[in-house]
């Protein structure tokens, strides 16, 4: 089931915008760079452009919890790990 505890999980996106790790198998292997929430926030693109090694940043956006289609407010903490941007 991946790295998941309750409704917290780890995901990673490669330099090409492709989701390399996510608990939702539909997102794995998909280019997610241009995903945006209902407010128009390009949250993956923002994370890819601002992530820095050794620095944890935060972004807020709307996104469904795994297994749901209802977008809820979410805070993701993310960093750059090698060529991946990973968040939880």
C-alpha positions as CSV (number, residue, x, y, z in Angstrom):
1,X,0.0,0.0,0.0
2,X,3.0,2.3,-0.2
3,X,4.3,4.7,2.5
4,X,0.9,5.6,4.1
5,X,-0.3,6.3,7.6
6,X,-4.0,7.2,8.0
7,X,-4.5,9.9,5.4
8,X,-0.8,10.9,5.1
9,X,1.3,9.4,2.3
10,X,4.5,10.0,0.4
11,X,4.5,10.8,-3.3
12,X,7.3,11.6,-5.8
13,X,7.5,13.3,-9.2
14,X,10.4,12.9,-11.6
15,X,12.1,15.8,-13.5
16,X,9.8,15.0,-16.5
17,X,6.7,15.6,-14.4
18,X,5.8,11.9,-14.2
19,X,4.5,10.6,-10.9
20,X,7.0,7.9,-9.8
21,X,5.3,7.1,-6.5
22,X,1.8,7.6,-5.2
23,X,-0.7,5.4,-3.4
24,X,-3.3,5.9,-6.2
25,X,-2.1,3.6,-9.0
26,X,-4.0,5.7,-11.5
27,X,-1.6,8.6,-10.9
28,X,1.6,6.5,-11.1
29,X,3.4,6.8,-14.4
30,X,1.2,9.8,-15.4
31,X,2.5,13.3,-16.3
32,X,1.1,15.4,-13.5
33,X,3.1,18.6,-14.0
34,X,0.0,20.5,-15.1
35,X,-2.4,19.3,-12.5
36,X,-4.3,22.1,-10.9
37,X,-6.9,22.4,-8.3
38,X,-10.4,24.1,-8.6
39,X,-8.8,27.4,-7.6
40,X,-6.3,27.2,-10.5
41,X,-3.3,26.4,-8.4
42,X,-0.7,24.4,-10.4
43,X,0.6,22.6,-7.3
44,X,2.9,20.1,-8.8
45,X,4.5,22.6,-11.1
46,X,5.0,24.9,-8.2
47,X,6.6,22.2,-6.1
48,X,8.9,21.2,-9.0
49,X,10.0,24.8,-9.5
50,X,10.6,25.6,-5.8
51,X,11.8,22.4,-4.2
52,X,15.4,22.6,-2.9
53,X,17.6,19.8,-1.4
54,X,17.9,20.0,2.3
55,X,14.9,22.4,2.6
56,X,11.3,21.5,3.4
57,X,8.7,23.8,1.9
58,X,4.9,23.7,2.3
59,X,2.1,24.3,-0.3
60,X,-1.7,24.4,0.2
61,X,-4.2,23.3,-2.4
62,X,-7.4,21.3,-2.9
63,X,-7.1,17.6,-3.7
64,X,-9.1,14.4,-2.9
65,X,-7.9,12.0,-0.3
66,X,-7.0,8.6,-1.6
67,X,-10.2,6.7,-2.5
68,X,-12.3,9.9,-2.7
69,X,-13.3,12.3,-5.5
70,X,-14.1,15.2,-3.1
71,X,-11.4,17.9,-3.2
72,X,-10.5,19.0,0.3
73,X,-7.9,21.6,1.6
74,X,-4.5,19.9,1.8
75,X,-1.1,21.0,3.0
76,X,1.9,19.2,1.4
77,X,5.4,19.4,2.8
78,X,8.0,18.7,0.1
79,X,11.6,18.7,-0.8
80,X,14.0,17.7,-3.6
81,X,15.6,14.3,-3.3
82,X,18.1,13.7,-6.1
83,X,16.2,14.4,-9.3
84,X,12.8,13.7,-7.6
85,X,10.5,16.1,-5.8
86,X,8.9,14.2,-2.9
87,X,6.1,15.3,-0.6
88,X,3.9,14.1,2.2
